[in-house]
Amino acid sequence: MVFHADRRAVKAEAHCAEGAAFNSRRLEHGPICLPDTRVGLLDEIMRWSDARSGACIFWLNGMAGTGKSTIARTVAREWGKKERLGASFSSSRGQGDLARASKFFTTLAYQLATAQSGLAASVRKAICYHPDISRQSLRDQWDVLSSIRFLSSTMYHLNS
């Protein structure tokens, strides 16, 4: 029960962006890659995620309309099925909080606290010590939230 209380408190205090997760109702009908398309790139991303060394960030970039969001949703769904996804944030221009970077780290912290029961109390404590975290610079948000020992190792393992 403590976990649920911590999780509810984190959500209330962190000021998360509703509908940011890849599996949110908002994205329920969002496209994913069709079978046998983008196979090379999807394989490259999966090989990167399985690697124990190398880059900790896979930078997916391209011109507008080239399918980056579709690829990201496809990968997130696959990792979600395999219980390898800790958190996701699907931004959306002109969609309130989903268009604001200010809610990025707090939303990810909440999702990670939900996914990892041992993390909720630590995230809650960090937010209690920094109640204005959602109004701080992104650098300061990162510094506060990444200082949580379990969060740092979780984010590393998700990316390594």
C-alpha positions as CSV (number, residue, x, y, z in Angstrom):
1,M,0.0,0.0,0.0
2,V,2.9,2.4,0.6
3,F,4.0,1.9,-3.0
4,H,0.5,3.0,-4.2
5,A,0.5,6.1,-1.9
6,D,4.0,7.1,-3.1
7,R,3.0,6.6,-6.7
8,R,-0.1,8.7,-6.3
9,A,1.9,11.4,-4.5
10,V,4.6,11.4,-7.2
11,K,1.9,11.9,-9.9
12,A,0.3,14.7,-8.0
13,E,3.5,16.5,-7.0
14,A,5.6,15.9,-10.2
15,H,3.2,17.7,-12.5
16,C,3.3,15.1,-15.2
17,A,2.1,15.4,-18.8
18,E,-1.1,13.4,-19.3
19,G,-1.1,11.2,-22.4
20,A,2.6,11.2,-23.0
21,A,3.2,7.4,-22.7
22,F,3.4,5.4,-25.9
23,N,0.3,3.4,-24.9
24,S,-1.8,6.3,-23.8
25,R,-5.4,6.5,-25.0
26,R,-4.4,9.6,-27.1
27,L,-2.1,7.4,-29.2
28,E,-4.3,4.4,-29.3
29,H,-4.7,4.6,-33.0
30,G,-1.3,6.1,-33.8
31,P,0.5,4.3,-36.6
32,I,3.2,1.7,-36.1
33,C,5.4,0.3,-38.8
34,L,3.7,-2.0,-41.2
35,P,5.0,-5.6,-41.2
36,D,8.2,-6.0,-43.3
37,T,8.9,-2.2,-43.4
38,R,11.8,-0.3,-41.8
39,V,13.3,-3.7,-41.0
40,G,16.9,-2.6,-41.2
41,L,16.5,0.4,-38.9
42,L,14.3,-1.6,-36.4
43,D,16.9,-4.3,-36.3
44,E,19.7,-1.7,-35.7
45,I,17.7,-0.2,-32.8
46,M,17.1,-3.7,-31.3
47,R,20.8,-4.6,-31.7
48,W,21.7,-1.3,-30.0
49,S,19.3,-2.0,-27.1
50,D,20.8,-5.5,-26.6
51,A,24.4,-4.3,-26.6
52,R,26.1,-4.1,-23.2
53,S,28.6,-1.5,-24.3
54,G,28.6,1.4,-26.7
55,A,26.4,4.5,-26.9
56,C,23.7,4.9,-24.2
57,I,21.5,7.0,-26.4
58,F,20.1,6.1,-29.9
59,W,19.5,9.3,-31.7
60,L,16.6,8.9,-34.2
61,N,16.6,11.9,-36.4
62,G,15.3,12.9,-39.8
63,M,13.2,15.5,-41.6
64,A,9.6,16.1,-40.6
65,G,7.2,13.4,-42.0
66,T,9.9,10.7,-42.4
67,G,8.3,8.3,-39.8
68,K,10.3,9.0,-36.6
69,S,7.3,8.9,-34.4
70,T,6.0,5.8,-36.1
71,I,9.3,4.0,-35.6
72,A,9.5,5.2,-31.9
73,R,6.0,3.9,-31.3
74,T,6.8,0.5,-32.9
75,V,10.0,0.2,-30.8
76,A,8.2,1.3,-27.6
77,R,5.4,-1.3,-28.2
78,E,8.0,-4.0,-28.8
79,W,9.9,-3.1,-25.7
80,G,6.6,-2.8,-23.7
81,K,5.6,-6.4,-24.7
82,K,9.0,-7.6,-23.5
83,E,8.8,-5.6,-20.3
84,R,11.9,-3.7,-21.2
85,L,10.4,-0.2,-21.4
86,G,10.6,1.9,-18.3
87,A,9.1,5.1,-19.7
88,S,8.2,6.9,-22.8
89,F,7.3,10.5,-23.8
90,S,5.5,11.2,-27.1
91,S,5.6,14.9,-27.6
92,S,3.1,16.6,-29.8
93,R,3.3,20.1,-31.1
94,G,0.3,22.3,-30.1
95,Q,-0.9,19.7,-27.5
96,G,-0.4,21.6,-24.2
97,D,1.9,19.8,-21.8
98,L,2.9,17.4,-24.5
99,A,4.5,20.2,-26.4
100,R,6.4,21.4,-23.3
101,A,9.8,20.1,-22.5
102,S,9.3,21.3,-18.9
103,K,7.3,18.1,-18.1
104,F,9.6,15.7,-19.8
105,F,11.8,14.5,-16.9
106,T,9.0,14.6,-14.3
107,T,6.8,12.5,-16.5
108,L,9.5,10.0,-17.1
109,A,10.3,9.9,-13.4
110,Y,6.6,9.2,-12.6
111,Q,6.4,6.4,-15.2
112,L,9.6,4.8,-13.9
113,A,8.3,5.0,-10.4
114,T,5.2,3.2,-11.6
115,A,7.2,0.6,-13.4
116,Q,9.6,-0.1,-10.5
117,S,7.9,-0.3,-7.1
118,G,11.2,0.3,-5.3
119,L,11.6,3.6,-7.0
120,A,8.4,5.4,-6.0
121,A,9.5,6.4,-2.5
122,S,12.8,7.8,-3.8
123,V,11.2,9.8,-6.5
124,R,8.6,11.1,-4.0
125,K,11.4,12.1,-1.6
126,A,13.3,14.0,-4.3
127,I,10.1,15.8,-5.4
128,C,9.3,16.6,-1.7
129,Y,12.8,18.2,-1.3
130,H,12.3,20.1,-4.6
131,P,8.6,20.9,-4.7
132,D,9.1,23.4,-7.5
133,I,11.0,20.9,-9.7
134,S,8.6,21.2,-12.7
135,R,9.4,24.9,-12.8
136,Q,13.2,24.4,-12.6
137,S,15.4,24.4,-15.6
138,L,15.7,21.1,-17.5
139,R,19.3,20.8,-16.3
140,D,18.3,21.2,-12.7
141,Q,15.4,18.7,-13.1
142,W,17.8,16.2,-14.6
143,D,20.4,16.8,-11.8
144,V,17.8,16.2,-9.1
145,L,16.0,13.2,-10.6
146,S,19.2,11.5,-12.0
147,S,20.8,11.8,-8.5
148,I,18.3,9.1,-7.3
149,R,20.6,6.1,-7.2
150,F,18.0,3.6,-8.3
151,L,16.8,5.9,-11.1
152,S,20.3,6.4,-12.4
153,S,20.9,2.7,-12.6
154,T,17.5,2.0,-14.1
155,M,18.0,4.6,-16.8
156,Y,21.4,3.1,-17.5
157,H,20.1,-0.4,-17.8
158,L,17.2,0.6,-20.0
159,N,19.7,2.2,-22.4
160,S,22.5,-0.3,-22.2
